Amino acid sequence: QETYENIPGQSKITFLLQAIRNTAAAEEARQMAAVLLRRLLSSAFEEVYPALSPDDQTSIKSGLLLIIQLETQSNMRKKICDIVAELARNLIDEDGNNQWPEVLKFLFDSVNSQNVGLREAALHIFWNFPGIFGNQQQHYLEVIKRMLVQCMQDQEHPSIKTLSARAAAAFVLANEHNLPLLKHFADLLPGILQAVNDSCYQNDDSVLKSLVEIADSVPKYLRPHLEPTLQLSLKLCADASLSNMQRQLALEVIVTLSETAAAMLRRHTSIVAQAIPQMLSMMVDLEEDEDWANADELEGDDFDSNAVAGESALDRMACGLGGKLVLPVIKENIMQMLQNPDWKYRHAGLMALSAIGEGCHQQMEGILNEIVNFVLLFLQDPHPRVRYAACNAIGQMAADFAPGFQKKFHEKASTALLQTMEDQGNQRVQAHAAAALINFTEDCPKSLLIPYLDNLVKHLHSTMVIKLQELIQKGTKLVLEQVVTSIASVADTAEEKFVPYYDLFMPSLKHIVENAVQKELRLLRGKTIECISLIGLAVGKEKFMQDASDVMQLLLKTQTDFSDLEDDDPQISYMISAWARMCKILGKEFQQYLPVVMGPLMKTASIKPEVALLDTQDMENMSDDDGWEFVNLGDQQSFGIKTAGLEEKATACQMLVCYAKELKEGFVEYTEQVVKLMVPLLKFYFHDDILLMNSTSMPLLLECARVRGPEYLTQMWHFMCDALIKAIGTEPDSDVLSEIMHSFAKCIEVMGDGCLNNEHFEELGGILKGKLEEHFKNQELRQVKRQDEDYDEQVEESLQDEDDSDVYILTKVSDILHSIFSSYKEKVLPWFERLLPLIVNLI
């Protein structure tokens, strides 16, 4: 690899082409050379290709087309077609001229050839780069359409039908904003649907994937043939002879449409009524597992399983289409399932109830009494996995319908969950009851919890004692992990009312942190550290001081061993949060610990995620299981990010904000390094919480830095100011944007008169003017949507939500203007005049 990297770019092309041409070489070596050449053209075209002589360029272009014609191996031919598509993509100039006219002639000749391999090649190139016709596309539109229709009707060669359907889908996706073209190509959809069906039964889901992409990006294209599209998806989804993956993809078409074209789908109520039982029947697809009830490790969700896919689909469809349409269908089916003698049906019915709370919120609220009373019965079900599902439903409803749920059902729910926690023979059920209890107490108003506090504490304590014994005797820890978090949650809600119980728990919790040092107990130890710090925060400094120094020593010991902790150690994020709580408890006295705490904290906050720009070919070798997530950028390219470490980074940024807020001038030593870390992160689009924390930190850090005098403060502000203004101009997410604008206004209040120069005013004026104009433009767009043929009351609801979010941004514009007027007084009036006409329009 090193030798290859050191070869100059131009020589690489020659060398790789020779390797591809060498038919005597091993197939694997030739394929590798083809992949490398495609990557070279994709990533370094500008450095490599223009430097070649015109003769060399011509010889490469004609050479590639010749190799395709001579190649006998189908896989190899595909790889060379990918190179041709990549080269063609780079040879379309800014005006859309294709500077390789021979490739178009090659496409026309090949697609009409008697040689199936050449027809496949032409379709593969067009699929890979549907924009290959450049500014000649309109001129060739009829020819393109005829070529695709003709190939889709090729009954003798399934591969041609499949490829042409994929190419047609790629062409539609590439022209998603060209409405006349989409209309003109509408009659290709029946051919695409036929190819979806045929290819699925040949164990190929590539055309089905293309259909999912169309449902996601260009749902309106499906409108003229929506009924057959939905019927086909339902048929494939229901066919148990197909693989799970194919059935889930077929379901994905319907679910995606419920998100991207909800109003269009709501008109097809019969399809919705058929799709929901289909999702529920997938949720019944569970394995019998004798070891389930007492497994000590929680295995992650198996995202390939039908049960998980069905549940996720139900959740998304309820959110997309709304409860008015979805709940009656679901309710009718679920009631039957809950009476089924087979445990799998009862389990699926309860999990379905858990899944729809968010989407059917309004409709379920009216019948919550009936639902909750019914679900509570299943905590007594003879089958442990049904009891588990009932815990799940109670926990989920406690979160979805808080605090109303807690106000109505506090006695019933807490009693039933505590009883279920006594289910000694079934660890998984006990642990899940404790988890549901956490959801219940987290959002429970303090006044409602107090009457049950004695009983709650008694149960939690006795369970903790039993489970500690089991940990020592058998090494089992699952229930203990959850119980520790339940104790923390109860203390967090009860606050000072937890003081009488403090001495009951603290010795045992300290004992766990001191002794649970084995690798398999890392999560238990992390959760216990969290529990101790939350109890400390709940009971207050006075009560906690008796243990504060012990706890600090335990934390410091863990911290000094921090360098030995592996990067994925769950204790890290618990530690970081615990330090911040200790800071809140100890106040100024915490300052002495900063030198120990800040090193690991800055290290975690500085995690740089792995990112990659991949094309479709490389994507096929990657999977989400490797911790990568992908965003499709179109034009055969995807952006990938490795998500490991992102949550920890977000937590660390949150803690830095906490220190700045609590310690104020006591944090001044660290302001410079924190500002240098935070300001560049205003462009960190991979994680909203990180952006939110960074913008929140800016005014707090200025407050900390004040103590160093005006010069230091001004330097720091100069470092922040440009980045903040730019972020206001570019941030796409309205929640994050409003926070950045709010922080900017706060910063101006801190800095006062003179903090913005003429360029700042100029740029800011342009951005604020843009925000006001955008508001009026969005209002017009909403009016247009109200005229759409699919407009209904749910569309109106979402338009109202958009309007609320728009108006919220306007309040932040007013925050900024308010802070500028407060600081600059009448001096700012000439600048303000350019915004005045737009502001008058708002009145």
N, C-alpha and C positions, 0 to 999 in steps of 0.2 A: 504493500500500500504506500509506504514512504517513497519508494522509487517512482511509483506512478504520480504521486503528488508533486514530485520535483521536475517532472517533464514539462517544458513550456507548453502553453495552451494549444498553439497551432500544431505542434508536433503530436500532441495528444490526439487531435482529430484524425490525422493521417494514420497514426499507429492503431487507433481503435477501428477505423474503417478497414484497414488491412486484416485485422483480427476477425472482423465480421465476415469479410469476403472469403477467408480461408476455410473452405468447406471440409478440408481434411482435419481441421482441429476438432476437439471435443465440443459437443453441443453446448455443454455448460459454460465453457470458456467463451464461445461466440455470444451466448446470451448475456453473459456478464459484460462483455465489451459493448453490446448494444445498450444495456442499462446505463453504463458509464457515459456513453456518448450522449444519450438523451439527457442525463443529469447535467452534463457539461454545457449543453446548449440551453438548458433551462436556467442554470444558475450563473453562467459566465458568458452568455452570448456576446455582449458588447465588448468584452475584453478579447475574445478569441476570434470571432468570425470576421468582423470588418477588417482585421489586420491581414487576412489572407489575400493573396492576389486574385483578381477577377477570374483568371483561368482556374485557380484552385477552387474557388467558390463554385464555378460552373461544373467542374469535374465532381465535386462532392454532391451537388444537387442531382446531376444525371446519374452518378454512381449509385446513389440511394434508390432511385426509381428503378434502376436496372436490377439491383440486388432483389427487390421485391418480386420482379418478374421471374427471376431465376430460382428463387428460394423454394425448396420443397417442403421444409418443415413448417407446419402451421404456427407453432408457438414462436418460432424465430421470426416468421414473417410479421406477426403482430408487433413484435418488439421493434422491427425496422419501421413499421407503419407509425409507431409512437415517435420515433426519431423524426420522420418526415413531418408529422403533425407539429412537433415542437419547433422544427426549423421554419415551417410555414407560418406558425404563430409569430415568430420573430421577424419574418420578412414582410409583414404588412406595415406600411409606413404610417405616419401620423394622419395622412389624408385618407387612409383606408385602401391605398393601392397595394395589390398583391404583386410583390416584385419577383415572384416565381410563377409566371403564367403557365410554365410547362406542367406544374403540379395539377392545375385545373384540367388541362388537356388529359393528363394521366387519369384523373378521376373519371372523366366522361368516358374515356376509352375503356377503362377497367370495368366500370359498372355495366357496360354493354357487352363485355367479353363473354365468350363461352366458358372460360376458365373460372370455376367457382372460387378458387383461391384468390384470383385477382378481384373478383366482385367483393369478396370478403374484405380484401385489403382496402378498396375504395371506401366501403362503408365504415371500416374501422378508423380510417384517417378522418372522415367527415364527423364520426361520433366524437373522436378525440378533440377535434378543433372545428366546431360547427361554424365559426366565423371566417372560414378559409376563403370565402368569396369576397371578403372585404367590401369595398364600395360598389362592387358589381352584383351584390346579392339580389337587389331588386330586379335587375336585368335578367338574372338566371332563375328567378323564383319559380316560374312554371316548370322549368327543367328539373329543379331540385325536387319539387313536389312529385313530378311524374316519376323521377328516379326512385323516390322512397315508396310510392304506391306500388310501382312495378315489383320492387324487391319484396315488399310485404306480402305480395300475392304469390310468391314463389313456393308452390306446394311441394316441389321435389327436394328442396334444400332447407331444412329447418334452421340451419345456422344463418342463412341469408335473411330469413324472416325475423329471427331474433335480433340480429345486428341492425337491420333496417329500422326495427321498432325502437331500439335503443338510440339510433342516430336521429330518428324523428323526435324522440323525447328530448334529446340533447339540444336539437335545433330550436324546439319550443322554449326550453329553459333559457337558451342563449338570447332569445328574442322576447323575454317576458314582458317588456314594456311596449312592444310594438303591437297594439291592439288589432289593426287591420290584418297584420300577418297571422295572428293567432286565429282570427275569424276565418281567414282563407285556408288555414291548415286544420280547421275543426274536423273535416271529414276524414282525417288520418286517424282520429282517435279510435274508431271501431277496430281498425287494423292493429293498433297498439294493444288494445284490450285482448284481442284474439291471441296476439303473440305472448301477452302476459300469461294467459291461460295455458297455451301449448307449452311454453318453456318451463312453467312450473312442473308440469308432468314429465319433463325431461330432466328434472333435478337441476334446473338453472333458475335462480331467482333474480338475475340481473335486470330483466325488463320490469319485474315487479318493483325492484328498488327505484327504477326510473319513474314509475308511477307514483311512488311515495314522494319523490322529489317534486314532481309536478303538483301534487296535492299540497305540498308545503309552499312552493314558490309561485305557482301560477294556477291557483285553484279555479279561477274563472274560465280557464281553457276547458275544464271538464264539464262546465255547465250544460252545453247542448246534449251531452250524453251522460249526465250525472247518474240517472237511474241505472243504466247498464253497468257503469263503473262501480256503483255501490253493490249491485247484485252480484257482480263477479267477485268483489272483495269478500262478501259474505259467504259465497259458495266455497271459495278457497279456504277461508278461515275455518269453515265447518268440516272440511275434509280431513279426517284423521289419517288418511293414507299419505298425506304430505308431511314434510318434516315440520317440527315445532317452529323452526326459524321462518319457514315460508308462511305458515298459518299466522304467525305473529306479524309478519310484514303485511299480509293482506288486511289484518285488523288495523294496522298502523295507517293504511290509506284512509279508513273511515275516521279514526281518532284524529289524525292530522287535519282532516277537513272540518272536524268539529271545532278545531282551534283556529284554522285560517279562513274558513268560510262558514262560520256558525249559522248565520242567517239563511244561507243557501241550503244548508243541511236540515235546518229546523222545518223546512217545508216538506221534507221526506220523512214524516213521522213513522211510517210503517217500517222503514229501514232501521230507524233508531230502535223501534220496538223489537226488531229481530236481532239487532247487534248486541243489545244488552244481555239477553239470555246466553248469547255466544260467549261473551266475556265471563259471565258467571260460570258457564260450564268449563271454561279453561281454568277457572279458579279451583274447580273440584279436582283437577289433575294433580293429586298429591301422592307421594310415596308413603307406604307404611314403613315405620322405622321404630324398631323395638327399643333402641337406645335413646330415643328422642327425649323422654321425660327427664332423664337425669344426666344428659350431656352437660359437661362443665364448661365447654367453650361455645360461645355463640358463633355459629358459622354465619358468614355474610349472606345476604340474599343471593340466591342463584338467579341472576338476571336472564338466563336462557330459559328458565322454567316457565311453563304456561301459566302457572298460578300467579307468579309475580307479574308477568306481562298482562294478564287479565285484570289484576287489581289496579295496576298503573293505568291501563286503558280506561277503566271505569272512572277513576279519579279525574283523569284529563277530560273525559267526555262530559262528566257532570259539570266541571268548571267551564268547559267550552260552550255547552248548549244551555246550561242553566237548569235549576231544579224543577222549574214549572213543567218542563217537558219530560225530564229524566226520572224524577222521583216516583211518579205513579207507576211507571213501568218497573222500576227497580223494586219498589215496595211489594208489588204483587208477586214478583219472582222470589224475593228474599223470604217472604212469609211461608211460602211452600218449602223452601230449602231448609228453613229452621225446624220444620216438622218431619224432616226425612230421617229414617232410622240409621242411615249411613252417616257416620261422623264427618266424613269429608264435605258433605253438603251443608251440615250445620256450621262447620268451620268456615266454609266459603261464604255463607250468608252473613256471618258476623264480621268477617274481614271486609266484605263489601260495604257493610254499614259504616265501618271505620273509614273507608276510602271516599265516601261521597259527602262527608260533612262540610267540606269547604265549598264544593260546587252547589250543594242543595241547602245551604245554610238557612236561607229565609224560610223555605218550605218546611224544613225539618224542625225549625224552632217551634212551629205551631203544634207539632205532634210529639215533641220531645218526651213528654211524660209517658206516653204510651210506649215509645221506643225504649226508654231507659228501664222501665219496669220489666219489659220483656227481656232485655239483654241481661239484666241482673239474675234472672232465673238460670241462665246458662253458666253462671259461676258455679252451679251445683251439678253441671252435666256429668254423666258417668265417664266421658272420654277426656283425658287431660288436654289434648290439643284443642278441644272445643272450649274448655275452661280458659285456656291460654288466649284463644281468639276473643272470648268475652272480655277478658282483662284488656286486650288490645282495643276493643270497641269503647270500653268505659274510659280508658286513658285518652283515646283520640277525641272522644266527645267532650271530655273535661277540658281539653285544650281548645277545640274548635268552638265550643259554646260558652267559654268562660266570659265573665264570672257568673252568668245566668245559671249555668249548670250547677255550680257550687252552691248558689243561693237556694236552688230548688231541691237539690238531691244530696245535700251535705251529709245528712244522717245515714240515708240508705247506702250511698256509694262508699263512704269511708268504712262503715261497719262491714259491708260485703267484701271489700278489698282486704281488710284486716283478717277476716275469716279465711279468705283464700290464701293469704300469706302463711297460714298454719298448715298448708297442704304438704306435710313433711316428705311424703314419698315421691313428690314430683318437683324437683328443683326448678325446672324451666317455668312451671306455673307460678311457683312462689316468687321467682325473680320478676316475672312479668306483672304480677300483682303489685310488687314493690315499685316497679317502673310506672304503673298506672297511678299509684299513690303519689308519686313525684309530680306527675302532670296535674293531679287533683290539687295538691297543696301549693304548687307554684303560683296558681292563679286564684287561690282561695282568699277571700277577704279575711284579714286577721280576726275580726270580731266573730266570724263564723267558726274559725278553727279553735278558738280558745276553749269553748265548752268540751271539745273532744280531746284536748291536748293531753290530759292525764292518760286516757285510754290509748291514744296513739303512741305516746312515749312508752307506755308499759309493753305494748305489743312489739314495738320496734326494738326495745331493749332486750326482751326475752328472745326474740328471733336472732338478734346480734350475738347474744351469749351462746345460743345453740350452734349457730353457724361458725363462730370462732372455734368452738370445740371440734366441729367437723373439719375445719381447716387444719387444725393441729393433728387430728387423727387420720383423716382421709385425704387431705390436700384439696378438698373441693372449695371453690371460692365464688361461684357464679352469683348465688343469692346474697352473699355478704357484700359483694361489689354494689349490688342495687340497694341493699338496706342502708349502707353507709350514705349513699346519695339521698335516700328517702329522709334519713335523719337530718342531713344538711338542709334539705328543702323545707322540712317542718321548722327547723330553727330559723331559717331565713324569713319565713312568713310570721312566726311567733315573736321574733325579735326579743325584747327584754323579758317577755313572759317565759322565755326558755331558761332563764337564770336558775330556777330551782332544780332543773334537770341536768345542769351543766356537769356536776361532779359525778353523775351517774355514767356519763359517756366518755368524758375526756381521758381518764386513765386508759381505758381499752383502746381508744383511737390512737393515743400516743404509742401504746404498746405495738399496734399494727405497724405504724410508721417505722418504729425502731427495728422490728423483727422481720417484716415482710420484704426481705431483700433479694429473694430469688427472682430470676428473670420472669417466670410465669406469673409472679405476683405484682408485676409492675403497674398494671391497671388498677388493682386493688389499692396499692400504695398511693398512686396518684389521686384516686378518688377520696382516699382518707385524708390526704393533705388538703384537698379542696374542702372536705367536711369540717376539719378543724378550723380552717380560716373563716369559713362561713359562720360557724358557731361563735367564734371570737367576735366577728363583726356584729352578730345578732345580740350577744349579751353585753357588749361594750367593753371599754378599756379597763374599767375598774375591776370587773369580775375576771376578765381574761388575764390581767397582769400577773396573777399567781403562776400561770403557765407560759406566759409570753416568752420568757427567756429560754425555757426548755424547747419550746416550739421553734424559736429562732435558731437555736443550736442545731436542732434536727434538720431544719431547712438549709442551714449553712453547710451542714455535713453533706447533704444531698447535692448542694450547689457545687461544693469543691470536688465531688465525684462526677460533676456534670460532664467534664471532658471525657469520662469513660462511658457516658450514656450514648447509645446508638441514636442515629438521627431520627429513627421512627419510634423512639421510646415515648409511650403515652404520658410518662411523668412530666415531660418537658413543659407541655402547655398547662398542665395543672399547677406546676411549680410557679410558672410565670404569673398566673392569675392569683395564686396564693400570696406571692410577694406583694402584689398590688393591694390585696385586702389588708395585709399586715401594715402596709403604708397608711391605709385609711384609719386603721385602729390606732397605730402608734403616733400618727401625725409627724411632727418635727423630729421626734426621737428616731424616726426611721432613717434619717439622713445618713447616719453612721454606717448603714448597711449598703448604701448605694455602690461603693467600689466593688463589692462582691457581686451584686445583682446585675449591674449594668453590662458587664462583658457578655455573658450568655444571652441577655435580652437583646443587645444590639446585633449579636451574631444571628439570632433567630429572625429579627426584624429585617435583616439584610439578605435573607435567603433569596437567591435569584432563581426563578423557576426555569426549567428547560423549555425552550420554545422551538418550533420548527415550522418551516413552510414546506409543505409536501404536495406533490401532485398525485393524481388519482392512482397512478401505478404504485407509488411508494405506500400509499394509504392501505392498499390491500394487504401489505405485510405487517401493518400495525393493528393493534386491537385495543379497545377501551380497557381491557383487563390489565394492560401494562400501566394503568394510571394516567393514560393520556386522554384528553378530551379534544374534540375537533370542531372547528367551525368551517363550514363550506364557503369559500370565497368566490365560487363560480369559476368558469373558465378552467375547469379540471384542476383547481388548486384548493388546498385546505390549509388552515392554520391550526397547528397543534400546540397544546400546552400540557406539561406534566403537572398534575394538580397536587402531587405530594408536597407537603410543607406549606401550602398556601394558607391553610386554616391557622397553622402555628404562627405564620408571619402576621396574619390579621390580628391574632390575640396579642402578639408582642407589640404591634403598633398601638393597640388599645391600651396596653399597660403603660407605654411611654406617655400617652395622653394623661393617664391617671396620675402618674408621678408629677408631671408638669402642673397638673391642677391642684394636687394635694400639697406639694412641697414648695410651690411658687419659687421665691428667690433661693430656696435651699437646693434647687435643681440647676442653678445657673452654670455650674461646672460642665454640665452635659449638653447645654442648649445648642452649642455650636455643632457638635457631632450629630445631634438629633435633627437639627434643621438641614444639615447636609444630606442626611438619609431621607428625610420626609419630602423635601421640595421636589426632587426628581420623581418621587412616587405619585405626584399629582397627575402624572401621565400613565399610571399603572392601571390599564383598563381591564386586567384579568380578574379583578376581585373588588366588588363594590365596597365591602366593609373596609378594605385597606384605604381606598380613596376617601371614604367618609372620615376615617380616623385621622388621615393626614391633614385634611382640610380643617378638621376640628382643632388640631394641635397648633395651628399657626398663631392665633391670637394668644393662646396660653403660653407658648414659648416666648412671645414678645413680652408678656407680663413677667415671666421668669427673668428675662435678660435685662429688664429695667434697672436692676440694682447695679449693673456694670456701667451705667451712665449713658448719656444720649448718643455718643459717637458709636459705641458698640451696638446699641439698639438700632440706629439708622443703618449701619452696615448689614445687620441681620435682615432688616425690612427690605433693603434693596435686593437681597438674595431671594426673598420670597415673592416680592411684588409682581414682577414680570410673569412668573410662573402662575400665580393666582389669576391674573387677568387673562392669560392665555387659556387657562383651564375653564374659565367662565365662558370663553368664546367657543371652546371645542367639546366640552363634556356632553355626551349624548343622553345620559340617563337623568331624568328629571329629579329623582330623589337625591342623587349625588350632587347634581348641579345646584339645587337649592341650598344644600349644606355648604358648598364652596362659596356661594354668594353671601350667605349669612356670615361665614368666617371672614370673608373679605371686608364686609361692613364692620365687623368687630375690630379687625386690624386697624381700619382707618380711625375708629374711635380711640384705640390705644395710641396711635401715632400722632393724630391731630393735624393741624394746619401745616402745609408744606410737604406732606408725605408723598404727594403725587406730582410728577413733573409734566410738562406740556405733552410729551409723547404718551405718557400714561393716560392723561385726560383724553387725548385724541383717540387712542385705541379703545379705551373704556366707553367713550361716547358712541363709537361705531358699534360696539358689541351690544350696549343697552338699547340702542336704536333698533338693532337687528332683532333683539328679544321682543320688543314691542311690535315690530312689523310681523314677526312670526306669529304672535298672538292673533292678530287680525287675519292673517292668512289661514291659520288653523280653524278660525271661526267659519271662514268661507268654505273650507274643505268639509267641515262638519255639516254645513247646509247642503252641500252636494251629496254627502252620504245619506242625508234624510230623503233625498229624491230617488235613491237607488231602489230597484224593484224588490230587493230582499229586505228592505227596511222593516223592522218590527220593534216591539217595545224593549226587547233585550238589547238591540242595537242602540236604541235611545239611551238605555242605562250606561252602556260603555261609552257613548259620546259624552254623557254627563260627567263620567269619571275623567275622561280626557280634558274636559273643560275645567273641572276642579283642579286638575294637576297644572294646567296652563295658568289658572288664576293664582295658584300658589307661587309659581315662578314670578308672577307680577308683584306679589307681596315682597319677594326678595329684591326685585329691582327697586322697590320703594325703600327697603332697608338700606341699600347702598346709597341711594340719593339722600336719604335722611342723614346718614353718617357723614356724607360729603358736606351737606349744608351745615350740620352741627360744627364741623371742623373749619370750614372755609367761609361761612357766612355769605354776605352779598357778593364776595369776590367771584363766586362761581356762577353767578347769573348768566353772563354772556355764553358760557359753555352749555348751561342748561337749556338755553333758548332753542337749540337744535332738536331737543327732545319734546319741547312744549306742545307742538301741534299733535303729536301722537298721544300725549298724555291727555290733552283736551278731548281727543276722540274717545277715550275710555269713559269720560263722563257722559 
